[in-house]
Amino acid sequence: MPNRMDQVISKGAGIAKEIGAQMDGLVGVWNTLAEQHGEAGSLLKRAKSDPSKRPELWPMIRASLRAHEQAELEEIYPVLEQHEGLQIYVRRHDAEATELATTIDQLDRVGPTSTHFGPLLDRLILLVDAHVAEEEKQIFPAAQAVLGGERSKELDKPFKATAKALKESDLGHGPH
């Protein structure tokens, strides 16, 4: 589990991302997703900059990323798939989610103390950064424009509940 300072920094980064999404006019689940992006990005950068922290940070990073992606796949993207103009985003997201999961599995296999972990972590950071940029700049605004503000707000509660349950399950079971 990350120490208190790592948690505070991560939460602060998440809040900053959420505020940015709000300033871009996004509401509901899109703000929650942006907040989680900020938190995960902060933890990833901390693990990159301080290799001694990797064994401590990796379980939380892994659980957060897996829960976030799986909850999106269960709660958000099926809704988007129902709208013709959003289906292209769903297909791209599915491909990206698979690549992220594969890289996370590779990191789990080598372990946070391996010399191979750093280069794989760099790859994961690049994948996450590209994924986040696409979601926040393209997918979220397009989805909110199609779904509307009320539906965007309605999706927030089930997404949060699913992500929380998945994260707790992952943290309780360790590497997969």
C-alpha angles and dihedrals in degrees: 000000000000116000120255094264092052089050093050092048091048093049091048091053089049093052091049090053091047091051090049090053090050091050088053088057098255121143140187119358093009090064091048091050092049090049091053090048090056094048094048092045091053093051091047092052091048091052090049095049096045114037091184088066095054098092089051097042102037098076091053093044092049094047093046095049095044094047092047094050096042093048089050090051092049103038111020114028096050087059092049091048089063090068118073095214092055100045094092089060091050092054093048091047092052091054092047092047090054092051091048091050092049092052092047089052090050090052090050091051095052095038130220095278095054121107086231092060096078097057091044090049089052089053091049091050091052091049093047093046092051092045092049093048092051094047097045098042101034116011102042096048092045092047093048091048090055100037098036130224098285095053089045089056092046091056092057099076098050091043092052093047093049094045092049094050092047093048093049090048092050094047090049094054104039124213117002 
